[in-house]
Amino acid sequence: VLEANALTSAAADPPQLNVRDFGAVGDGVSDDGAAIQRALAAAAALGAGTVLRFPAGRYVLGLAPEKPVHLLIRGLCDVTLAGEAGPEGAATEFAGGGHATLVRFEDCHNVRV
């Protein structure tokens, strides 16, 4: 389970982050789980109002079907997770290694997706 634990505080001018700046590739092949985890931790540390952008692409969470992985987002507050459109109708997409749950939110408040 990939996990992002977070406590946030109010921010006057909310920052914008991009998962690609943390190593996520979004190519549908590379495992982006650890990079997304780092990006979520940074968003949580920056505080309320932060926007975490996921440019158009296919973000893989775990590569092996026999090793189920999902992204557990725990304790995130007042953060926006924003997908973006790409060329020719491309979108932000998450893919997993055979597990039914790709993203799970626990103890989160006011998280917009």
C-alpha positions in Angstrom: 0.0 0.0 0.0 1.4 3.4 -1.0 0.5 5.9 1.6 0.5 9.7 2.0 -0.2 10.9 5.6 -0.9 14.6 5.9 -1.8 17.4 8.2 -2.2 20.8 6.4 -2.5 24.4 7.4 -4.0 27.4 5.8 -2.1 29.1 3.0 -2.7 32.6 1.7 -1.6 31.9 -1.8 -2.1 28.2 -2.5 0.8 26.6 -4.4 0.6 24.5 -7.5 2.5 21.2 -7.8 3.0 18.8 -10.7 3.4 15.0 -10.1 6.0 15.0 -12.9 8.3 17.2 -10.9 8.4 14.3 -8.3 9.4 11.7 -10.9 6.0 10.5 -12.2 6.1 9.7 -15.9 2.5 8.8 -16.9 3.6 6.7 -19.8 1.5 3.7 -18.9 4.6 1.5 -18.4 6.6 3.0 -15.5 5.4 2.5 -11.9 4.5 6.0 -10.8 3.4 5.0 -7.3 6.4 6.2 -5.3 6.6 9.5 -7.3 2.9 10.2 -6.6 3.4 9.4 -2.9 6.2 12.0 -2.8 4.0 14.5 -4.6 1.1 13.9 -2.2 3.4 14.3 0.8 4.7 17.6 -0.6 1.1 18.9 -1.2 0.1 18.0 2.3 3.1 19.8 3.7 2.4 22.9 1.8 -1.1 23.2 3.2 -4.6 24.1 2.5 -5.5 25.1 -1.0 -2.6 23.3 -2.7 -3.4 22.0 -6.1 -1.6 18.8 -7.2 -1.7 18.5 -11.0 -1.6 15.2 -12.9 -0.9 16.1 -16.6 -2.6 13.9 -19.2 -1.2 10.4 -19.1 -1.6 6.9 -17.7 -0.1 6.6 -14.2 0.6 3.0 -13.2 0.3 2.0 -9.6 2.2 -1.3 -9.3 3.4 -3.4 -12.1 2.7 -7.0 -11.1 -0.8 -8.4 -11.0 0.2 -10.9 -8.3 1.3 -7.9 -6.1 -1.8 -5.8 -5.6 -1.1 -2.1 -5.0 -3.3 0.8 -4.5 -2.7 4.4 -3.6 -3.9 5.1 -0.1 -4.4 8.7 0.6 -4.8 9.2 4.3 -5.3 12.4 6.3 -5.2 14.8 3.4 -7.1 18.1 4.0 -8.1 21.0 1.7 -6.1 19.9 -1.3 -7.2 19.6 -5.0 -6.0 16.7 -7.2 -6.4 18.0 -10.7 -6.3 15.9 -13.9 -5.5 17.7 -17.1 -6.6 17.3 -20.7 -3.9 16.5 -23.3 -3.7 16.5 -27.1 -6.3 14.7 -29.1 -8.6 14.0 -26.2 -6.0 12.4 -23.9 -6.8 12.5 -20.2 -5.4 11.7 -16.8 -5.8 8.0 -16.0 -4.7 5.6 -13.3 -3.9 1.9 -13.9 -3.1 -0.8 -11.4 -1.6 -4.3 -11.3 -4.9 -6.3 -11.1 -6.3 -4.8 -7.9 -9.9 -3.6 -7.9 -9.2 -0.5 -5.8 -6.8 1.9 -7.4 -7.2 5.0 -5.1 -8.5 4.9 -1.6 -9.2 7.9 0.6 -9.2 7.6 4.5 -9.6 10.3 7.0 -9.5 13.0 4.4 -11.4 16.3 4.5 -12.3 18.6 1.7 -10.2 16.9 -0.9 -11.4 17.7 -4.5 -10.6 15.4 -7.4 
